[in-house]
Amino acid sequence: MTEQTKTEAELADEFYRNREDDSQWGEPEPIPRATRLDVTISVRSSREEIAEIRRHAGAAGMKPTAYIRGAALEASEEPMNRDVVTRHLESARDQLDNVFRLVRPSRTTEKTGARTTTTKKTAEKRTAAKRTAKRPPTEWLPRSRAVLAMHLVRRSQLNPR
């Protein structure tokens, strides 16, 4: 017998001798039961609607019934407060503006190549003007803004005030 087998055999003998001693195992824990879905609700839909539901469910990797249940539960959530949404949008806009400023090349003078400096007051005026002015963003910036806006619009449609 090898050392490892001997050790395993010794452990097996020890566990067998102490099989009635529950102190080494601690308190038993209840086994959590899965929530049983035992209520059926019949919902009628047109062929076009069920085709749309099946398409979305398939894209999400779900069965249509699970997709419908999830959509219904999501729609029953507490609606979002429009003031909170507005604050989040403003915060996101400010953060995206900061990212835009970081990825945009800095301005330099043509003759010396030195970076231009501005006073704090001038910088604040420029920042305020930039927030209200339309400017060409980098390639990915409009996409991220559009995705954020679409997500928030979708949430507000699902959870009207």
C-alpha positions as a printed NumPy array, in Angstrom:
array([[  0.   ,   0.   ,   0.   ],
       [  1.179,   3.483,  -0.781],
       [  1.295,   6.243,   1.809],
       [ -1.638,   8.076,   0.209],
       [ -3.848,   4.948,   0.137],
       [ -2.947,   4.156,   3.737],
       [ -3.923,   7.656,   4.811],
       [ -7.22 ,   7.439,   2.958],
       [ -7.897,   4.042,   4.5  ],
       [ -7.104,   5.372,   7.959],
       [ -9.423,   8.315,   7.4  ],
       [-12.165,   5.982,   6.221],
       [-11.771,   3.844,   9.357],
       [-11.869,   6.924,  11.598],
       [-15.   ,   8.294,   9.924],
       [-16.642,   4.884,  10.177],
       [-15.843,   4.572,  13.901],
       [-17.238,   8.08 ,  14.556],
       [-20.201,   7.827,  12.223],
       [-22.704,   8.531,  15.031],
       [-20.828,  11.66 ,  16.176],
       [-22.472,  14.656,  14.471],
       [-20.332,  17.265,  16.256],
       [-17.795,  17.459,  13.438],
       [-20.461,  18.381,  10.896],
       [-22.046,  21.366,  12.656],
       [-25.729,  22.234,  12.452],
       [-27.658,  20.986,   9.445],
       [-28.699,  23.652,   6.967],
       [-32.068,  23.559,   5.254],
       [-32.008,  22.828,   1.553],
       [-33.396,  25.818,  -0.347],
       [-36.334,  24.919,  -2.514],
       [-36.811,  26.428,  -5.908],
       [-39.904,  28.562,  -6.28 ],
       [-42.481,  26.466,  -7.982],
       [-44.281,  28.046, -10.895],
       [-47.71 ,  26.565, -10.404],
       [-50.052,  29.251, -11.77 ],
       [-50.906,  29.398, -15.452],
       [-52.329,  32.479, -17.128],
       [-53.612,  32.306, -20.663],
       [-52.671,  35.281, -22.827],
       [-53.906,  35.798, -26.361],
       [-51.75 ,  37.465, -28.973],
       [-51.707,  37.862, -32.715],
       [-49.384,  35.828, -34.926],
       [-47.269,  38.918, -35.493],
       [-47.004,  39.616, -31.75 ],
       [-46.01 ,  36.063, -30.853],
       [-43.486,  36.025, -33.71 ],
       [-41.959,  39.223, -32.291],
       [-41.936,  37.752, -28.774],
       [-40.312,  34.528, -30.012],
       [-37.688,  36.516, -31.912],
       [-36.774,  38.599, -28.841],
       [-36.875,  35.562, -26.54 ],
       [-34.617,  33.605, -28.895],
       [-32.166,  36.5  , -29.065],
       [-32.096,  36.552, -25.252],
       [-31.659,  32.76 , -25.096],
       [-35.001,  32.291, -23.361],
       [-38.26 ,  30.498, -23.946],
       [-41.156,  32.797, -24.91 ],
       [-42.984,  32.084, -21.635],
       [-39.937,  33.008, -19.544],
       [-39.432,  36.111, -21.675],
       [-43.06 ,  37.217, -21.168],
       [-42.834,  36.54 , -17.408],
       [-39.6  ,  38.56 , -17.173],
       [-41.076,  41.452, -19.154],
       [-44.179,  41.491, -16.953],
       [-42.114,  41.464, -13.757],
       [-39.841,  44.207, -15.085],
       [-42.854,  46.325, -16.011],
       [-44.24 ,  45.927, -12.497],
       [-41.114,  47.427, -10.905],
       [-41.296,  50.781,  -9.189],
       [-41.263,  53.543, -11.838],
       [-38.19 ,  55.717, -12.144],
       [-38.382,  59.255, -10.832],
       [-37.933,  61.694, -13.722],
       [-35.82 ,  64.038, -11.577],
       [-33.45 ,  61.169, -10.811],
       [-33.288,  60.244, -14.505],
       [-32.544,  63.871, -15.392],
       [-29.746,  64.019, -12.808],
       [-28.279,  60.763, -14.136],
       [-28.45 ,  62.048, -17.714],
       [-26.733,  65.297, -16.741],
       [-24.062,  63.37 , -14.853],
       [-23.533,  61.02 , -17.798],
       [-23.337,  63.975, -20.188],
       [-20.746,  65.671, -17.976],
       [-18.7  ,  62.473, -17.755],
       [-18.854,  61.965, -21.513],
       [-17.828,  65.588, -22.027],
       [-14.846,  65.001, -19.733],
       [-13.899,  61.89 , -21.704],
       [-14.224,  63.883, -24.931],
       [-11.883,  66.537, -23.581],
       [ -9.356,  63.883, -22.55 ],
       [ -9.277,  62.06 , -25.884],
       [ -9.252,  65.203, -28.002],
       [ -5.744,  66.419, -28.923],
       [ -4.619,  69.494, -26.979],
       [ -4.241,  72.801, -28.774],
       [ -0.712,  73.961, -29.494],
       [  0.66 ,  77.077, -31.128],
       [  1.994,  76.482, -34.619],
       [  5.242,  78.437, -34.244],
       [  6.546,  77.196, -30.886],
       [  4.622,  73.976, -30.387],
       [  3.903,  75.063, -26.807],
       [  0.536,  74.355, -25.271],
       [ -1.724,  77.327, -24.878],
       [ -2.704,  78.306, -21.357],
       [ -5.875,  80.028, -20.234],
       [ -7.039,  81.701, -17.088],
       [ -9.524,  79.923, -14.859],
       [-12.28 ,  82.376, -15.798],
       [-11.701,  81.845, -19.52 ],
       [-11.662,  78.084, -19.041],
       [-14.991,  78.224, -17.172],
       [-16.531,  80.316, -19.957],
       [-15.319,  77.844, -22.566],
       [-16.693,  74.912, -20.573],
       [-20.1  ,  76.582, -20.271],
       [-20.111,  77.404, -23.989],
       [-19.1  ,  73.847, -24.908],
       [-21.988,  72.378, -22.936],
       [-24.532,  74.377, -24.905],
       [-22.804,  74.296, -28.295],
       [-22.932,  71.474, -30.802],
       [-19.494,  70.118, -31.593],
       [-18.267,  67.184, -33.629],
       [-17.498,  64.396, -31.124],
       [-15.167,  61.489, -31.639],
       [-16.522,  58.452, -33.504],
       [-17.719,  56.442, -30.517],
       [-19.127,  59.348, -28.492],
       [-22.412,  59.759, -30.396],
       [-22.995,  56.005, -30.233],
       [-22.506,  55.918, -26.456],
       [-24.814,  58.904, -26.001],
       [-27.436,  57.306, -28.244],
       [-27.24 ,  53.986, -26.399],
       [-27.609,  55.733, -23.043],
       [-30.553,  57.787, -24.289],
       [-32.276,  54.728, -25.807],
       [-31.836,  52.775, -22.578],
       [-33.298,  55.565, -20.46 ],
       [-36.177,  56.148, -22.879],
       [-36.959,  52.423, -22.856],
       [-36.915,  52.358, -19.053],
       [-39.23 ,  55.367, -18.885],
       [-41.638,  53.733, -21.361],
       [-41.701,  50.516, -19.35 ],
       [-42.106,  52.428, -16.086],
       [-44.222,  55.515, -16.806],
       [-44.616,  57.93 , -13.943]])
